[in-house]
C-alpha cells in the first residue's frame, strides 16, 4: 500500500523522539565522565601542592573565592564591601602568588591587621587594581628584604594615598613604574626610600596627574640611575613643586621627558635663604637644558625646592595710559589770562604686558581706546581776548591755529602731559586829551614873546566869552608898529603836560602885565586923539 502523507508525518515524529532520547543519554554520560576525570585531577593536585600556584588552592576558577593564603599570610575577601583583609601575619616571597588583580579585580579597600614580610621578587604585588581607593595598616608591611618592587602599585588609578612610613627599600635594585598610572594619588611620602642600590627609576611617577608636589630630597642619585620619564606627565600641567637633593644629578632633563599635558619646560629655585616661597620663588628661572646642565655641573649646595612650569605659561597684564594736551592762554609775563580757561584734550590707550616664565617682559603697542580718536584735534586760537590781549604767538611765532597732532607715546604707563602756551601782547589804552600852555617858541621858558612890541598870548583867558581853550587870539600892534598880525601859536595839547602851580603863577603875572600894557597904550592913543581936536 502506498504510504500516505499522514503516515510519513507519523514516522518522522517517531524518529525525532528517538534521536532526542539518545542525545540526552549521551549528554548525561559526558557529564559523568567529566566529573570522574575532575575528581582524579583534584586528588592529584592535593597530593602534589607545587603543581599550581598556592593562591589558587583555595580559589579555583569555577568558584567565588572568599578566603585563602599567600605564602603564610591568610586573607579573606568581603564582596559586599569590596574589602580584602589580611587576617594574619606571615611571609611571602613570590610575586606569582599575588594574583589579586585576577582574583579580586573590583577590590576597593585592603586591610592589614598584623605585620607581614614581603621578600624576593614581589613586583606587581598590588598592581592593576583600578578600583582600589586605600590601604589600612600598610605601615605593617615590611619590604626591607625585597629585591624587586617594580610596578608595585601600577595602574591603581583610584588610589588617593598610602602610608609608606615603613617602606624601606635598601635592598631593592628595581622600583621603576612603582606608581605609574596612579592618577588619583594626591600626595605620597617617599622619604623612607633608600635608592642607593637602585639602577632604574624610569616612569616611577608617570601619569600621576593629581600630584601637586614631590619631595625626592632623600633619593640617592650617585649611582646615576636611569631617570627617563620619572615625572612624565606628572601634576596638573600648570605648576608642580619638586624638591631635589644637593649635588650632581645626571639626566635631570630626562626626568620630565615624555608625552602628556604636564610637560614642564621652566624650572625656578625657590631660594628660601632669600625669602622665597613656593608661591613666590626668588631664584633664576631656567629652561630644561639649563636645569639639566645646572645639576650636571654640581647642582645646589643644599636640598632645594623647585617650581616647575609648563611651556607657554606666561603672565599677561592689561595696561592703560592717558595722554593730555593742555593749551594755555598767557600774557607776556607768563601769567594766565583771567577768564580764559585752558583748552584740555584727552586721549586714552591700552596694551598688554607679557612676562614669560624666564622673566622676560614684552609689551604690545599702545592702541587707542577709540579708534576714531587717535590724535589731538586742531584748535583755533582766539586772536583777541577781552579787546585787550592781541597778537597771539606760539613759540614766538604768530598763530591762528594749533595743528592736529598724533602724540609720541613712551613705554611707561605714566600719564603724559603736553603743554602749549599761547602768549598775547597787551594793547595800550588811549589817554584822554589834556590842555597845556604854548611856550611861544621861546625855548620853553614859558615867558611871553615880545618881538617889536607884538605880544601874542598863548592861551585865551576866557574874556572873549567863547569858553574855548583851544583857540588863539591876535592882539593889536603897539608903539606905532605896522599892523602885521603875528600868526598865533597853537599848542599841541596832546603832547604837553599840565602846568605846575609855579608855572601857572608866572603865566598869570605875564597875563596881567600884558593887559596893563595894552590899557596904557589905549589910554595914550585916546589922549592924543583928544589933543588934535582941541
TORPA-152000 format. One line per 2 residues: number of its first residue (from 0); their letters; for each residue x, y, z of C-alpha. Coordinates in Angstrom, 2 decimals. Layout:
N
NUM	A	X/Y/Z; ...
//
This chain:
534
0	XX	0.00/0.00/0.00; 1.17/3.33/-0.93
2	XX	2.30/5.36/2.12; 0.05/8.27/2.67
4	XX	1.23/11.79/3.64; -0.14/11.26/7.19
6	XX	1.82/8.02/7.60; 5.04/9.71/6.57
8	XX	4.46/12.50/9.13; 3.88/10.00/11.99
10	XX	7.08/8.15/11.06; 9.06/11.47/11.24
12	XX	7.75/12.13/14.76; 8.80/8.64/15.98
14	XX	12.34/9.04/14.58; 12.77/12.56/16.08
16	XX	11.69/11.41/19.56; 14.23/8.55/19.47
18	XX	17.02/10.91/18.46; 16.19/13.29/21.30
20	XX	16.36/10.49/23.88; 19.76/9.36/22.60
22	XX	21.12/12.92/22.79; 20.01/13.31/26.41
24	XX	21.61/9.98/27.37; 24.84/10.95/25.61
26	XX	24.99/14.32/27.44; 24.45/12.63/30.80
28	XX	27.27/10.21/30.04; 29.61/13.01/29.06
30	XX	28.94/14.94/32.28; 29.52/11.82/34.34
32	XX	32.85/11.15/32.63; 33.97/14.78/33.08
34	XX	33.17/14.66/36.79; 35.17/11.49/37.19
36	XX	38.25/12.90/35.48; 37.91/16.13/37.51
38	XX	37.95/14.20/40.74; 41.10/12.36/39.67
40	XX	42.79/15.67/38.82; 41.82/17.32/42.10
42	XX	43.18/14.31/44.04; 46.48/14.55/42.17
44	XX	46.79/18.25/42.97; 46.18/17.70/46.65
46	XX	48.96/15.17/46.69; 51.41/17.49/44.89
48	XX	50.95/21.11/46.15; 53.58/22.58/43.75
50	XX	51.62/21.77/40.65; 49.68/25.14/40.68
52	XX	50.30/28.49/42.41; 49.43/28.43/46.09
54	XX	46.92/31.25/45.70; 44.73/29.03/43.61
56	XX	44.46/26.22/46.10; 41.58/27.90/47.90
58	XX	40.20/29.69/44.88; 39.57/27.54/41.84
60	XX	38.48/29.04/38.57; 34.87/27.90/38.83
62	XX	34.19/29.11/42.37; 33.93/32.52/44.07
64	XX	36.95/32.79/46.45; 36.49/34.38/49.84
66	XX	39.47/33.04/51.81; 42.98/31.89/51.06
68	XX	46.70/32.27/51.71; 49.60/33.96/50.01
70	XX	52.75/32.40/51.42; 51.90/32.02/55.10
72	XX	49.67/35.08/55.17; 45.95/34.38/55.42
74	XX	43.36/36.60/53.79; 39.62/36.91/53.34
76	XX	37.52/38.89/50.91; 34.14/40.51/51.54
78	XX	32.45/41.01/48.22; 29.69/43.23/49.61
80	XX	32.17/45.81/50.98; 34.83/45.12/48.33
82	XX	37.37/44.69/51.12; 40.40/42.37/51.11
84	XX	41.68/41.73/54.66; 44.95/40.03/55.56
86	XX	43.86/38.29/58.73; 47.24/37.02/59.91
88	XX	50.89/37.83/59.87; 53.39/35.82/57.85
90	XX	55.75/35.89/54.91; 55.51/35.81/51.15
92	XX	58.37/35.89/48.66; 56.98/35.36/45.19
94	XX	55.12/37.85/43.05; 53.47/34.97/41.24
96	XX	51.45/34.32/44.38; 50.00/37.86/44.33
98	XX	47.34/37.48/41.70; 44.81/39.72/43.39
100	XX	44.10/41.68/40.20; 42.73/38.42/38.82
102	XX	41.03/37.19/41.97; 39.54/40.48/43.16
104	XX	39.58/42.98/40.27; 36.94/45.16/41.94
106	XX	38.55/45.43/45.36; 38.29/48.92/46.87
108	XX	39.91/48.52/50.29; 42.89/46.47/51.52
110	XX	43.47/45.99/55.25; 46.48/44.57/57.15
112	XX	45.83/43.50/60.71; 49.24/42.03/61.56
114	XX	52.87/42.58/60.49; 53.78/40.85/57.25
116	XX	57.10/40.46/55.45; 57.42/40.52/51.68
118	XX	60.76/39.49/50.18; 62.37/38.43/46.92
120	XX	60.71/39.44/43.69; 57.35/40.92/44.57
122	XX	56.76/43.26/41.63; 53.11/43.97/40.70
124	XX	52.05/42.77/44.20; 49.15/45.23/44.35
126	XX	49.12/46.40/40.75; 46.27/46.70/38.24
128	XX	43.53/47.32/40.81; 41.74/50.30/39.23
130	XX	39.02/50.41/41.93; 41.41/50.32/44.91
132	XX	40.93/53.50/46.97; 43.01/52.98/50.11
134	XX	45.17/50.79/52.33; 44.70/50.41/56.08
136	XX	47.66/49.31/58.20; 50.12/49.41/55.33
138	XX	52.77/50.54/57.82; 52.72/46.87/58.99
140	XX	54.20/45.79/55.65; 57.98/45.15/55.68
142	XX	59.70/45.13/52.28; 63.27/45.56/53.53
144	XX	64.23/42.14/52.10; 62.61/42.63/48.74
146	XX	64.84/42.74/45.67; 62.31/43.85/43.07
148	XX	59.50/46.30/43.82; 58.83/47.43/40.29
150	XX	55.23/48.24/39.31; 54.15/47.66/42.90
152	XX	51.10/49.97/42.68; 50.99/50.42/38.91
154	XX	47.57/51.13/37.43; 45.82/51.78/40.75
156	XX	44.06/54.78/39.28; 41.65/55.27/42.22
158	XX	44.29/55.14/44.98; 44.41/58.50/46.77
160	XX	47.01/57.88/49.48; 49.22/55.20/51.02
162	XX	51.30/55.19/54.22; 54.89/54.36/53.25
164	XX	56.47/55.22/56.60; 57.83/51.66/56.98
166	XX	58.59/51.13/53.31; 62.35/50.54/53.45
168	XX	63.91/49.80/50.08; 67.60/49.43/51.00
170	XX	67.98/46.02/49.33; 65.88/46.76/46.26
172	XX	67.52/47.23/42.87; 64.38/47.91/40.83
174	XX	61.47/50.20/41.64; 60.63/51.51/38.18
176	XX	56.99/52.33/37.37; 56.08/51.82/41.03
178	XX	53.28/54.46/40.96; 52.79/54.65/37.22
180	XX	49.19/55.44/36.36; 48.12/56.31/39.94
182	XX	46.20/59.28/38.60; 44.22/59.94/41.80
184	XX	47.24/59.94/44.12; 47.26/63.41/45.70
186	XX	50.35/63.04/47.87; 53.00/60.45/48.63
188	XX	55.81/60.47/51.20; 58.85/58.62/49.87
190	XX	61.29/59.99/52.46; 61.97/56.45/53.77
192	XX	63.11/55.20/50.37; 66.77/54.18/50.12
194	XX	67.78/54.31/46.46; 71.50/53.72/46.91
196	XX	71.26/50.36/45.08; 68.65/51.40/42.57
198	XX	69.67/51.30/38.94; 66.38/52.20/37.35
200	XX	63.77/54.84/38.26; 62.10/55.16/34.88
202	XX	58.41/56.14/34.76; 58.17/55.88/38.55
204	XX	55.52/58.63/38.82; 54.37/58.79/35.23
206	XX	50.74/59.90/34.78; 50.31/60.76/38.46
208	XX	48.30/63.76/37.33; 46.81/64.60/40.75
210	XX	50.16/65.08/42.47; 50.94/68.68/43.35
212	XX	54.35/68.21/44.91; 57.01/65.58/45.40
214	XX	59.96/65.50/47.80; 62.82/63.43/46.37
216	XX	65.47/65.08/48.55; 66.27/61.74/50.26
218	XX	66.86/59.92/47.00; 70.45/58.92/46.25
220	XX	71.38/59.65/42.65; 75.10/58.97/42.98
222	XX	74.91/55.73/41.00; 73.33/57.66/38.12
224	XX	70.16/55.59/37.83; 68.13/55.76/34.66
226	XX	65.64/58.64/35.10; 63.73/58.64/31.83
228	XX	60.10/59.63/32.31; 60.36/59.69/36.12
230	XX	57.99/62.69/36.16; 56.50/62.32/32.72
232	XX	53.01/63.86/32.66; 53.08/64.33/36.43
234	XX	50.98/67.06/38.04; 48.20/69.21/36.61
236	XX	50.24/70.83/33.87; 50.07/74.29/35.49
238	XX	52.71/74.14/38.19; 54.48/71.43/40.12
240	XX	56.71/71.62/43.19; 59.74/69.33/43.24
242	XX	62.41/69.01/45.92; 65.74/67.54/44.85
244	XX	68.88/66.72/46.85; 72.07/68.74/46.71
246	XX	74.92/67.77/44.41; 75.32/66.32/40.98
248	XX	72.36/64.65/39.28; 72.87/63.40/35.74
250	XX	69.93/63.16/33.38; 67.60/65.59/35.13
252	XX	66.32/66.66/31.74; 65.25/63.08/31.03
254	XX	63.28/63.07/34.27; 60.47/65.20/32.90
256	XX	60.62/63.98/29.30; 57.68/62.15/27.78
258	XX	54.24/62.85/26.42; 51.15/64.27/28.09
260	XX	49.71/67.62/29.09; 52.05/68.09/32.06
262	XX	55.29/68.62/30.17; 57.32/71.21/32.08
264	XX	59.90/73.44/30.47; 60.73/76.07/33.10
266	XX	62.37/75.49/36.48; 62.71/78.13/39.21
268	XX	64.58/77.57/42.50; 62.51/78.75/45.48
270	XX	65.67/80.07/47.20; 64.36/80.05/50.76
272	XX	67.55/81.76/52.02; 66.48/84.84/50.06
274	XX	62.93/84.71/51.42; 61.47/82.72/48.53
276	XX	58.34/80.61/48.90; 56.57/78.10/46.68
278	XX	54.11/80.82/45.67; 56.84/83.43/45.22
280	XX	60.15/81.80/44.25; 63.22/84.05/44.22
282	XX	65.68/82.03/42.15; 66.61/82.45/38.50
284	XX	64.27/80.61/36.16; 65.95/78.06/33.89
286	XX	64.97/76.23/30.75; 65.03/72.44/30.66
288	XX	68.51/72.43/29.14; 69.79/74.97/31.69
290	XX	68.24/72.97/34.52; 69.88/69.75/33.36
292	XX	73.25/71.48/32.94; 72.91/73.12/36.34
294	XX	72.80/69.73/38.07; 75.43/68.20/35.81
296	XX	77.77/70.99/36.93; 77.19/70.41/40.62
298	XX	73.64/71.48/41.41; 72.72/73.33/44.59
300	XX	74.67/73.22/47.83; 71.61/72.20/49.79
302	XX	68.41/70.34/49.07; 66.13/72.79/47.28
304	XX	62.53/73.15/46.18; 61.91/73.99/42.53
306	XX	58.79/75.32/40.85; 58.11/73.67/37.51
308	XX	56.01/75.50/34.93; 54.60/74.31/31.66
310	XX	55.91/75.77/28.45; 53.98/78.78/27.24
312	XX	52.51/79.70/30.60; 53.13/83.43/30.87
314	XX	51.73/86.25/32.94; 49.66/88.71/30.93
316	XX	48.62/92.10/32.34; 46.34/94.66/30.69
318	XX	47.63/98.23/30.98; 46.12/101.67/30.35
320	XX	47.60/105.07/29.56; 46.22/108.63/29.43
322	XX	47.72/111.40/27.29; 46.73/115.07/27.64
324	XX	47.40/118.23/25.61; 46.72/121.44/27.52
326	XX	46.61/124.77/25.63; 47.25/127.69/28.00
328	XX	46.50/131.38/27.26; 49.02/133.72/28.91
330	XX	50.24/137.32/28.87; 53.84/138.29/28.12
332	XX	54.69/137.97/31.81; 53.67/134.30/31.76
334	XX	50.51/134.77/33.79; 47.28/133.01/32.84
336	XX	44.79/135.42/31.34; 41.86/135.78/33.70
338	XX	38.59/134.40/32.39; 40.22/132.39/29.58
340	XX	40.23/128.72/30.65; 42.83/126.35/29.18
342	XX	41.76/124.00/26.41; 42.28/120.39/27.60
344	XX	42.36/117.45/25.16; 42.48/113.83/26.44
346	XX	43.33/110.56/24.64; 43.23/107.07/26.20
348	XX	45.21/103.99/25.15; 45.61/100.34/26.21
350	XX	48.08/97.47/25.69; 49.13/94.09/27.17
352	XX	52.34/93.34/29.02; 53.55/89.72/28.91
354	XX	56.10/88.22/31.27; 57.35/84.78/30.28
356	XX	58.46/82.19/32.86; 62.05/83.34/32.44
358	XX	61.12/86.85/33.49; 61.42/88.40/30.05
360	XX	58.90/91.22/29.57; 57.36/92.22/26.26
362	XX	54.74/94.85/25.52; 52.26/95.19/22.72
364	XX	51.83/98.57/21.01; 49.65/101.22/22.60
366	XX	46.22/101.12/20.96; 43.66/103.95/21.25
368	XX	40.51/103.01/23.13; 38.56/104.91/20.48
370	XX	39.94/104.20/17.02; 38.48/107.50/15.77
372	XX	40.39/109.44/18.43; 43.98/108.50/17.74
374	XX	45.27/112.10/17.68; 44.61/115.52/19.15
376	XX	42.21/117.60/17.03; 43.23/121.02/15.71
378	XX	42.26/124.02/17.87; 41.56/127.58/16.63
380	XX	43.42/130.27/18.56; 41.41/133.37/19.62
382	XX	43.01/136.43/18.04; 41.82/138.84/20.74
384	XX	40.71/138.34/24.32; 38.55/140.96/26.01
386	XX	39.69/143.54/23.43; 42.84/143.88/25.50
388	XX	45.06/140.94/24.52; 46.16/140.70/20.91
390	XX	48.79/139.26/18.63; 48.82/135.59/19.91
392	XX	52.08/133.74/19.41; 53.24/130.15/19.98
394	XX	56.97/129.74/20.49; 57.45/133.29/19.23
396	XX	55.53/132.76/16.01; 52.17/134.33/15.26
398	XX	49.50/131.66/15.42; 45.90/131.31/14.36
400	XX	45.57/127.54/14.93; 47.14/124.72/16.97
402	XX	47.56/121.88/14.48; 46.24/118.34/14.93
404	XX	48.86/116.08/16.48; 49.44/112.36/16.94
406	XX	51.24/112.03/20.29; 54.50/110.17/20.65
408	XX	53.96/107.60/23.41; 56.67/106.35/25.73
410	XX	56.88/102.80/27.09; 55.69/103.62/30.59
412	XX	52.14/103.58/31.89; 52.61/107.03/33.41
414	XX	50.32/109.80/32.22; 51.85/112.00/29.55
416	XX	51.00/115.71/29.58; 51.90/118.16/26.82
418	XX	51.55/121.91/27.42; 51.20/124.50/24.66
420	XX	51.42/128.18/25.70; 49.74/130.86/23.58
422	XX	51.24/134.25/24.56; 49.36/137.51/23.94
424	XX	50.59/141.11/23.83; 48.66/143.67/25.86
426	XX	47.25/146.58/23.84; 47.98/150.08/25.45
428	XX	44.82/152.16/26.28; 44.19/155.61/24.50
430	XX	44.56/158.51/27.09; 42.05/161.49/27.40
432	XX	43.30/164.91/25.87; 44.81/167.37/28.44
434	XX	45.30/171.22/27.67; 48.82/172.56/28.06
436	XX	50.20/176.18/27.67; 52.03/177.18/24.50
438	XX	55.63/178.26/25.11; 55.58/180.63/22.06
440	XX	58.69/179.15/20.65; 60.93/180.86/23.17
442	XX	62.91/177.93/24.21; 60.39/176.54/26.63
444	XX	60.80/179.09/29.44; 57.05/179.75/29.43
446	XX	57.62/183.53/29.11; 55.60/185.53/26.57
448	XX	57.49/186.61/23.47; 57.71/190.36/22.84
450	XX	59.33/190.92/19.47; 58.96/194.53/18.28
452	XX	56.08/195.19/20.59; 53.95/192.39/19.23
454	XX	52.55/190.33/22.07; 50.66/187.19/21.35
456	XX	49.28/185.32/24.32; 49.32/181.53/24.02
458	XX	46.01/180.98/25.72; 42.63/182.58/25.87
460	XX	41.74/183.71/29.36; 38.11/183.50/28.60
462	XX	37.48/187.30/28.32; 36.10/186.86/24.83
464	XX	33.33/184.77/26.21; 33.99/181.90/23.87
466	XX	34.97/179.49/26.63; 37.38/177.74/24.30
468	XX	40.82/176.74/25.50; 41.93/175.52/22.12
470	XX	41.85/178.80/20.13; 44.39/181.61/19.66
472	XX	43.91/185.39/19.75; 45.92/188.21/18.00
474	XX	46.49/191.38/20.00; 46.84/194.91/18.43
476	XX	50.26/196.14/17.37; 51.79/198.63/19.91
478	XX	54.27/201.57/19.67; 53.13/202.56/16.18
480	XX	54.37/199.36/14.66; 52.85/198.08/11.50
482	XX	49.59/196.31/11.77; 51.04/192.98/10.79
484	XX	49.40/190.18/12.65; 51.56/187.55/14.13
486	XX	50.41/184.06/13.43; 49.01/182.55/16.59
488	XX	51.00/179.69/18.00; 48.88/176.67/18.57
490	XX	49.65/174.36/21.45; 49.70/170.62/20.93
492	XX	47.60/169.83/23.89; 48.09/166.10/23.48
494	XX	51.84/166.27/23.93; 52.19/168.92/26.74
496	XX	51.67/168.09/30.34; 49.51/170.43/32.52
498	XX	51.34/173.40/34.00; 52.55/173.24/37.54
500	XX	51.39/175.71/40.22; 54.55/177.82/39.82
502	XX	54.20/177.93/36.08; 50.54/178.95/36.40
504	XX	51.56/181.80/38.71; 54.12/183.05/36.21
506	XX	51.66/182.86/33.37; 49.07/184.82/35.37
508	XX	51.65/187.56/36.10; 52.59/187.82/32.45
510	XX	48.95/187.98/31.52; 48.33/190.91/33.94
512	XX	51.40/192.72/32.61; 50.23/192.26/29.06
514	XX	46.77/193.56/29.88; 48.29/196.55/31.71
516	XX	50.49/197.45/28.74; 47.52/197.18/26.41
518	XX	45.44/199.51/28.64; 48.26/202.08/28.85
520	XX	48.70/202.05/25.10; 44.99/202.53/24.56
522	XX	44.91/205.44/27.01; 47.79/207.17/25.24
524	XX	46.12/206.82/21.88; 42.89/208.19/23.30
526	XX	44.65/211.24/24.85; 46.44/212.02/21.58
528	XX	43.17/211.89/19.71; 41.55/214.42/22.03
530	XX	44.59/216.75/21.75; 44.21/217.02/17.98
532	XX	40.61/218.06/18.28; 41.49/220.84/20.64
//
